[in-house]
């Protein structure tokens, strides 16, 4: 089976010998990784981009929630 490299659109044979599949080479693989790391690419999640980011609870809040659980919660 042949697929196109997501970075440069070169045809790539999809088999065990194609170590960078679906990419044609290490360079295209690293370019794609850099785009994800730079957040140029993302997976749509349906979130409203205008909404404020949710704050993560503090470690103290998490510990308090865990301490309030019955002992059977952890078994």
C-alpha positions as a Markdown table, in Angstrom:
| # | Residue | x | y | z |
|---|---|---|---|---|
| 1 | Unk | 0.0 | 0.0 | 0.0 |
| 2 | Unk | 1.2 | 3.5 | -0.7 |
| 3 | Unk | 0.4 | 6.6 | 1.3 |
| 4 | Unk | 1.5 | 10.2 | 0.9 |
| 5 | Unk | 3.9 | 11.8 | 3.4 |
| 6 | Unk | 1.9 | 14.2 | 5.5 |
| 7 | Unk | 4.7 | 16.8 | 5.3 |
| 8 | Unk | 5.9 | 16.8 | 1.7 |
| 9 | Unk | 3.2 | 14.6 | -0.1 |
| 10 | Unk | 5.9 | 12.2 | -1.4 |
| 11 | Unk | 4.6 | 8.6 | -2.0 |
| 12 | Unk | 5.6 | 6.3 | 0.8 |
| 13 | Unk | 5.4 | 2.5 | 0.7 |
| 14 | Unk | 3.5 | 1.4 | 3.9 |
| 15 | Unk | 5.5 | -1.7 | 5.0 |
| 16 | Unk | 8.0 | -2.8 | 7.6 |
| 17 | Unk | 11.0 | -1.4 | 5.6 |
| 18 | Unk | 9.5 | 2.1 | 5.8 |
| 19 | Unk | 10.8 | 3.0 | 9.3 |
| 20 | Unk | 9.5 | 6.6 | 9.2 |
| 21 | Unk | 6.0 | 5.7 | 7.9 |
| 22 | Unk | 3.8 | 7.6 | 7.3 |
| 23 | Unk | 6.6 | 10.0 | 6.7 |
| 24 | Unk | 9.1 | 9.6 | 3.9 |
| 25 | Unk | 12.2 | 10.4 | 6.0 |
| 26 | Unk | 13.4 | 11.5 | 9.4 |
| 27 | Unk | 13.4 | 15.2 | 8.3 |
| 28 | Unk | 9.7 | 15.2 | 7.5 |
| 29 | Unk | 9.0 | 13.4 | 10.7 |
| 30 | Unk | 10.8 | 16.1 | 12.7 |
| 31 | Unk | 9.1 | 18.9 | 10.8 |
| 32 | Unk | 5.7 | 17.4 | 11.8 |
| 33 | Unk | 6.8 | 17.0 | 15.4 |
| 34 | Unk | 8.0 | 20.6 | 15.5 |
| 35 | Unk | 4.6 | 21.8 | 14.2 |
| 36 | Unk | 2.8 | 19.9 | 16.9 |
| 37 | Unk | 5.2 | 21.2 | 19.6 |
| 38 | Unk | 4.7 | 24.7 | 18.3 |
| 39 | Unk | 0.9 | 24.1 | 18.5 |
| 40 | Unk | 0.6 | 24.9 | 14.8 |
| 41 | Unk | -1.3 | 21.6 | 14.6 |
| 42 | Unk | -3.9 | 20.5 | 17.0 |
| 43 | Unk | -6.8 | 18.0 | 17.3 |
| 44 | Unk | -10.1 | 19.8 | 17.3 |
| 45 | Unk | -12.0 | 19.2 | 20.6 |
| 46 | Unk | -15.0 | 21.4 | 20.1 |
| 47 | Unk | -13.8 | 23.8 | 22.9 |
| 48 | Unk | -14.7 | 27.4 | 22.5 |
| 49 | Unk | -11.5 | 29.4 | 21.9 |
| 50 | Unk | -13.0 | 32.5 | 23.5 |
| 51 | Unk | -13.6 | 30.7 | 26.8 |
| 52 | Unk | -11.2 | 31.2 | 29.7 |
| 53 | Unk | -8.8 | 28.3 | 30.4 |
| 54 | Unk | -9.9 | 26.2 | 33.4 |
| 55 | Unk | -7.5 | 26.4 | 36.3 |
| 56 | Unk | -6.1 | 23.1 | 37.6 |
| 57 | Unk | -6.7 | 22.5 | 41.3 |
| 58 | Unk | -3.7 | 22.9 | 43.7 |
| 59 | Unk | -1.9 | 19.9 | 45.1 |
| 60 | Unk | -3.3 | 20.8 | 48.5 |
| 61 | Unk | -6.9 | 20.7 | 47.1 |
| 62 | Unk | -6.2 | 17.3 | 45.5 |
| 63 | Unk | -4.7 | 15.9 | 48.7 |
| 64 | Unk | -7.8 | 17.1 | 50.6 |
| 65 | Unk | -10.1 | 15.4 | 48.2 |
| 66 | Unk | -8.2 | 12.2 | 48.4 |
| 67 | Unk | -8.1 | 12.3 | 52.2 |
| 68 | Unk | -11.9 | 12.7 | 52.3 |
| 69 | Unk | -12.4 | 9.4 | 50.4 |
| 70 | Unk | -13.2 | 6.2 | 52.3 |
| 71 | Unk | -10.5 | 3.6 | 52.5 |
| 72 | Unk | -12.4 | 1.3 | 50.0 |
| 73 | Unk | -11.9 | 4.0 | 47.3 |
| 74 | Unk | -8.2 | 3.0 | 46.9 |
| 75 | Unk | -8.8 | -0.8 | 46.8 |
